[in-house]
């Protein structure tokens, strides 16, 4: 059994999937496996030569790769729940199929979650096309954790909810620049983190994981926000800087974002 499973949900993004896998293939952290769940309309994304090459590289470096099809589609939360059901690792990293991880990011996140002993840590994805777009007013809610993250209730309209602006555009990059001189990672308070989140598996399952998918319409979003709100209230969670997660800025595969999971299902 691996110490950590990287769970990659994907749909109709063969090029992006190959880039995501290439970032994983360059990680130096030893104890991880990869599970990919594909919901593409046609052939699964892993059948492209570039994705196949990265899968071979991962396995050559001692990282088993499991490939799964999850059809018919029943929504994002169901896809994440399906991936969780395939894993038995102590920690699970949900990594979206349009995110590239820089070398060292996985080891840094694992170091943070084991030292902080919280429910999850996240690397907010950075949109590098916005690199010259500085937004100091959106960085105003930034506040670092002093020691282990404490449980806190984060809800729409609360002061803590305002932290969502920290992760807009290239804000995570500019925050990372602030702490680049420090010898190790820095943890900070968040509303939630999307795209690259490492969970303590037992803690995630203790709040129901993604079982709430059955209460949602098939088309929904915010499926990662809801469990994070629950986990922060019970255990605490944190963002980690510097972030090593780069958003590929591909068009979304979920254009209809009217049904937010945290608005439909009670946290």
N, C-alpha and C positions, 0 to 999 in steps of 0.2 A: 504494500500500500504506500502510495506517495505521501509525503508531508503536505503537498499542495497540488491541487488540480486547477488548471486554467480552463475555464468554461467559455467557449466561444459560440455565441448564437450568430447564425448567418443566413442571409437570404438574398439571392440575385446580386451578389457582389463578389464575383470570382477574383477580380483584380485586387480589390481591397483586402480580401481574405488572404491572398498571397503575401501582401505587405504586412498584415497583422502577424502572420505566421513567421515571417522573416525576422520581425522584432523579437519574437519568442525564441527563435533559433539562436539569436545572438546573446541571450541571457546566460550569465555565468552561475546562477543559482542551481545547485545540483538536484535538489529533491522535488522536481515537479513533473507532472504529466499534463497532457492536453486532451480535452474532449471537445469535439466540434459537433454542433447540431445544425443541420442544414434544412431550410424550408423553401428552397428555391422552386420556382415554377417548372424549370427544366432540369438539366443535369446539375448535380451538386457542384458547388464551387471548388471543391478539392480536386476535381478531375482535370483542372487546367495544369499544363506542364510546370508553371511557376509554383503553384501551390503544392503540387506533388513533390517537387524538388525540396521545398522547405519541410514538408512532412518527413521526407527521407533524412534530411539533415538533423531534425529533431530526434528521430529515432536512433540515428547513428551516434548522437551525443548522449544517449541514455534516457531520453524523455519519451515514454510511450505515447502514442497518439491513437485515440479512439474516435471513429467517425460514425455519426448517427444521422438518420433521417427522421424528422418529426413532422409527419403529415397525417391528416389534414391540419392546416393551421387553425389554432384556437386562440391566438393572441399572444402578445409579448410575455405576459406573466406565465402563461402555460409553457412557453418555450423555456423560460428560465427555470421553472419548476422541473421540467423534463431533464434539463442538464443537471440540476441538483440531484435528481434521482439516480443518475448514472455515476455519481461520485461517492467515494468513501473516504476521501482525504480529510485531514484535520482542518485544513484551510482551503477555501475555494475563491479563486479570483475570477470574477465576471469581467471579461474583456470583450468589448464590442468589436464587430468585424470591420470597423473603420478607424481603428486606433493602433498606432505604432508605438511600441515601448522602446525607449532608449536602453542601451546596455547598462546593467546595474540596477534598473528600476525594480525588478522583481525581488532581488535580495534586500533592497532598501525597504520595500513594503513589508516583507516578512520580518525583518528586524524590528520594524515599528510595531506591528501588531503583537509580536511576542513580548516586547518590552512594555508596551502600554497596557496589555491584557484587556483590551476593549473589544467590542463586538465587530468593528470593521474599521479599516483605514482606506482612504481613497486617494488616487492621483487624479485630480481634475484635468480634463483634456484641454489642451491649449490649441487655439486656432491661430496658426502662425501667419496667416494672411493679414491679421490685425496687429502685427508686431509693433507698428509705429502708431497705433491707436491707443494712447495712454488715457486711462479713465480713473483719475484719483478719487473722484466722488463715489465710484462703485467699489473702491478698495477700502473705504472708510470703515465698514463693519469688521475688518480683519482683527482678530484677537487670537493670540496663541494660548494653547493649553500649558499650564504650569504643572507638570507631572501627569498622572494618569487622567484621561478624560472622565468626567463625572456624568452620571445620568442627567438628562435634561429633556424637558418637553418642548419640542419644536412643532409649531402648528401655523397654518396660514394666518397672517395678521399679527403674529407675535414678533417682538424685536429680533429674535433669532432667525425668523424666516427671511429677514432682510439680507442675510448673508448670501443668498443665492446669487447676488450680483458679483461676488468674488470670482465666479467661474465663467463669466461672460468673456467671449472673444479671446484676447491674449492676456487677460488679467492673471491667470495662473502663471504665465511666463514672467510677468512683471513682479508678482509676489515671490517667485522663485529667485529672481535676481536680488531681492532684498536679503535673502538668507544664504546666498551662494558662498559666502565666506566662512560659514559655520562648518565644523568638522563632520557633522552627521545631519540626519533629517530633522525637520521641525514639524511639530503637530499643531494644528490650529482648529478653531471651532467652525463648524459648517452648518448649513441648513440640510443639504444632502450633496452627494457626489454622483455624477453619471459617467458611464463609459468604461471605468476602470476601478473596480472596488474589490478589495480583499476582505472576505468574511471569515470569522470563526464559525465553522460549520455547526457546531452544537448550539451556539447562541442563535444563529439564524433559524435553525429548525425549532428552537424553543418558542419563537414567536410565530410559528406557522409557515416559515419560508415563503413560498409563492402560492400556497394552496388557495389563496383568495381568488385565483384566476376564474374559478367557477362563478363568482359573483359579478363578473365584469362582462360587458359586451365584447364581442370578438375584436372589434377595433377600439383600442385604448392606448394610453401612454401613461407615463409616471409610475410604471410597475416597479421600478427600483426605488422610488421615493418612499412608498408606503412601508416596506419592511425596514428601511433605514430610520423612519420616524419611530417605529415600534422599538427598534434596537437602541436608539439613542435614549428613549424614555426608560428603558430597563437596564441598560449596561453602559451606554456611552459609545461614541464613535468620533472619528477625527479625519481631517484632511492632512495630507503629508506633503511637505515641500523639501527639496525641489520636486516638482512633478516631472515624471519621465514619460508622460503620455501625450502623444501628438495626435490631434484629430485630423483625419485625412480630408475633411470638409467635403465629402461626397454628398449628393442629394439624399435626403431622408427617404427611407422605405416606408415611413409612416406619416403620410401627409395630413391625414385626419387626426387631429390632436384635441378633439372636443371632449373626450371622456378621460379625465384624469383619475387614475386609480385611487388616489388619496381623497378624492372628492366623492367617489362612489362607495368606497368601503371605509368603514370607520377605522382610524388608526388604533 
